[in-house]
Amino acid sequence: MILDVLVPDSYLEHLSKGELERIIKEQKLDFLIIDVDGVLTPFHSYELDKNVVEVLRDLKIQKYIVSNRVHSQKQYDKEKRFYEEIQEKLNVDVIVGVKKPFDLLPKEYFNGNGAMIGDSAYFDVQFAKRNGLYSILVRPLQPSPPIIRMYYKLESLVLSFAKL
């Protein structure tokens, strides 16, 4: 079915160390790619969620942050301190300017089996599937602006239809 690209391999209400470690072991993962908005922070916030940071920080796996939040060097310079904080707290590489779900990851940079952790079926799950990654959809952190909440409700309806 055409909507299969939106159905995640795993769905988590919230990120937990035990669940992620189980998935990493079962899927024999070498790296994780993590979205920013809705996963590390509430939508368009600069406040990292302390629980998520704690869960991700101690995982013994290569981690990358991939965000379509920043599309230009000028925008990155404006948010540089925020991304430096993410790098410091999570020991990750940050890749900005990725246009999810459309961009393909350079295969020589990402070796082995990987997974994408995101809050959007359209952007993150589809990006994972296009790049041959295991997809983990998480419930987005709150609060979100009303338009984003409507988007998540619509996405939820599409996912329930896709799973039939």
C-alpha positions in Angstrom: 0.0 0.0 0.0 1.2 3.5 -0.8 0.9 4.6 2.9 3.3 1.9 4.1 6.1 4.5 3.9 4.4 6.3 6.8 4.0 3.3 9.1 6.9 3.1 11.7 8.7 -0.1 12.6 8.3 0.8 16.3 6.1 3.3 18.2 7.0 4.6 21.6 4.8 6.7 23.9 8.0 8.2 25.3 11.7 7.4 25.0 13.0 5.1 27.7 16.5 3.6 28.0 15.2 0.1 28.4 13.1 0.2 25.2 15.8 1.8 23.2 18.4 -0.7 24.4 16.1 -3.5 23.5 15.5 -2.1 20.0 19.3 -1.5 19.5 20.0 -5.1 20.5 17.2 -6.7 18.5 17.8 -4.7 15.4 21.7 -4.9 15.8 21.9 -1.1 15.3 25.2 0.7 14.8 23.9 4.3 15.0 20.8 6.4 15.8 19.7 9.5 14.0 17.6 11.7 16.3 15.2 14.5 15.3 15.2 17.8 17.4 11.7 19.3 17.4 9.2 17.1 19.2 11.9 14.6 20.3 14.6 16.6 22.1 12.6 19.7 22.6 9.0 20.8 22.4 8.3 22.2 18.9 10.6 25.2 18.1 11.9 25.4 21.6 15.5 25.7 22.8 14.8 23.9 26.0 16.1 20.3 25.9 13.9 17.8 27.7 16.0 16.6 30.7 14.5 13.1 30.7 15.2 12.6 27.0 18.8 13.9 27.4 19.3 11.4 30.3 18.0 8.5 28.2 20.1 9.3 25.1 23.3 10.5 26.7 24.2 7.2 28.2 23.4 4.9 25.2 26.5 3.2 24.0 25.9 3.8 20.3 26.9 6.4 17.7 24.3 9.2 17.7 23.6 11.9 15.2 21.2 14.8 15.2 19.5 15.5 11.9 17.2 18.4 11.7 15.3 20.2 9.0 14.9 23.1 11.4 17.9 24.9 9.9 18.1 25.4 6.1 21.0 27.9 5.7 24.3 28.8 7.2 22.9 32.1 8.4 20.2 30.3 10.3 22.7 27.8 11.7 24.9 30.7 12.9 21.9 32.1 14.8 21.2 28.8 16.5 24.8 27.6 16.8 24.9 27.8 20.6 21.8 25.6 20.8 23.4 22.9 18.6 26.7 23.2 20.6 24.7 22.5 23.7 23.1 19.4 22.1 26.6 18.2 21.0 28.0 18.7 24.5 25.1 17.1 26.5 24.5 14.1 24.2 27.9 13.5 22.6 26.5 13.6 19.1 27.3 14.8 15.7 24.9 17.5 14.4 23.9 17.6 10.7 21.8 20.6 9.7 20.1 21.5 6.5 18.7 18.1 5.8 15.4 18.3 4.0 13.4 15.4 5.4 11.9 13.4 4.0 13.5 14.0 0.6 17.3 13.9 1.2 19.3 10.8 1.0 22.1 10.2 3.5 25.6 9.7 2.1 26.2 6.0 2.5 29.9 6.4 3.1 29.2 8.6 6.2 26.6 6.2 7.8 28.0 2.7 7.9 26.0 -0.2 9.2 22.5 -0.5 10.5 20.8 2.6 11.8 17.5 3.9 13.1 15.7 7.2 12.9 13.9 8.5 16.0 11.3 11.1 15.2 7.9 12.4 16.0 6.5 12.7 12.5 5.4 9.9 10.2 5.6 12.1 7.2 9.0 13.7 7.8 10.9 11.2 10.0 9.4 7.7 9.3 9.4 8.4 5.5 13.0 9.7 5.7 14.0 6.6 7.6 12.4 4.3 5.0 13.9 6.2 2.1 17.3 5.8 3.7 17.0 2.1 4.6 16.8 2.9 8.4 14.7 1.3 11.1 12.0 3.9 12.1 11.0 4.7 15.6 8.1 7.1 16.0 7.7 8.7 19.4 4.9 10.8 20.8 5.9 14.4 20.4 6.9 16.5 23.4 4.4 19.1 24.4 3.4 21.9 24.2 3.0 22.4 20.5 1.4 25.3 18.7 -2.3 24.6 17.7 -1.4 24.2 14.0 1.2 21.5 14.9 -1.3 19.7 17.2 -3.8 19.6 14.2 -1.0 18.2 12.0 -0.3 15.4 14.5 -4.1 14.6 14.7 -4.3 14.4 11.0 -1.2 12.2 10.8 -2.6 9.9 13.5 -5.8 9.5 11.4 -3.7 8.7 8.3 -1.6 6.1 10.3 -4.7 4.4 11.6 -6.0 4.1 8.0 -2.6 2.9 6.8 -2.5 0.1 9.4 -5.8 -1.4 8.2 
